[in-house]
Amino acid sequence: MESSEAIITPNRLALYPFLPQAVAYVESLEIDLKELSTSPVFDDIIPYSVKTIKDAIRGVLKREYVEDRTESDIRLLSYPVTRILLSCLNDQRLIHRYAVGESKAARENLRRESEPLLMLITESMKIHPKPERTGFTLHYTEYVKIAHRMKERRWKLTNRDLRRGYVSIERDELIRLLEERIRERVMENMPVSVSEEMCRDLQPYIEEIREALSKEGRWGEDVEFGEISMECFPPCITHAIKSVQTGVNISHSTRFALTSFLLAIGMKTDTIIEIFGSSPDFDPEKTRYQIEHIRGSAGKRYTPPSCATMETFGNCKGKNRLCERISHPLNYYRRKMWLEKERKQSS
Ligand code: SF4
């Protein structure tokens, strides 16, 4: 295996600024963070940090490889600056969202890394998998430490192939575990201690982030769905509709998930009945009764199931990249609608 220096150049470290090697590299540059608000060195770094946080807020944070050393240094130096800005804001929800964004961006890049580099990064994050003929094995204690927070059924130890204390995992699963560990690492010791004076000097940047946060609230929980846009439906719902329309007899749980989702976004009962019109066992009156029941005619209004529940019942179909950033099909729809609106406004 190549040595760590040969594999992780500073340019590559800029993809993973939370790694201990990246922290050591930044320290070696001997740039004093106390001069954050006064030194011109930070003129490009702070805006890069603000952009990173705003991208995380919008759920579009990406880290791309750059050849240019100055540019990659800016990106590496921006990591501690981002932590400082987040600490001045001291908003746990935002810190969490940033950590999720950073870990998902890392996951995207890790998928493309060579095996030796993947191993090096994994070990830097204190995970010690053993390469096998196909995939890896991981000691169950390490596995459980990370996987116990992952809700999908497949991560439960009882659903895994466990031999002599080692759990078999595929490459993509190792990267998913790594993503979880990275999220934890990014959140570690946050918020950091920052002087009031420094936060005061960074005020214009902090305001810019606050504004992005309040804008984000518009696609948050309180958003009105308005006109229905089927192009923005999550893949699971599109799959369920296609199944119904091609005459597949869908399960009770799929029917419930589909109906409750369509009701939650404001679709009328008659339109939902039309969607179910191609079901092999279609009975308009029975369908209307079921829809009205879910809508709350008997006093209890049902809400659509979360992604974790969808997964449990085998209804999470066609998961895509946006799915990685949400935990509820309604949030998928909200976010997709918002992204579409932004795209139209900027084109
Ligand atoms: S992750 Fe959620 S939104 Fe995406 S397909 Fe699965 S259940 Fe649907």
Residues whose N, C-alpha, C, O or C-beta is under 5 A from the ligand:
A	BS01	SF4	P234 P235 C236 C307 M310 C316 K317 G318 K319 C323 H328 P329 Y332
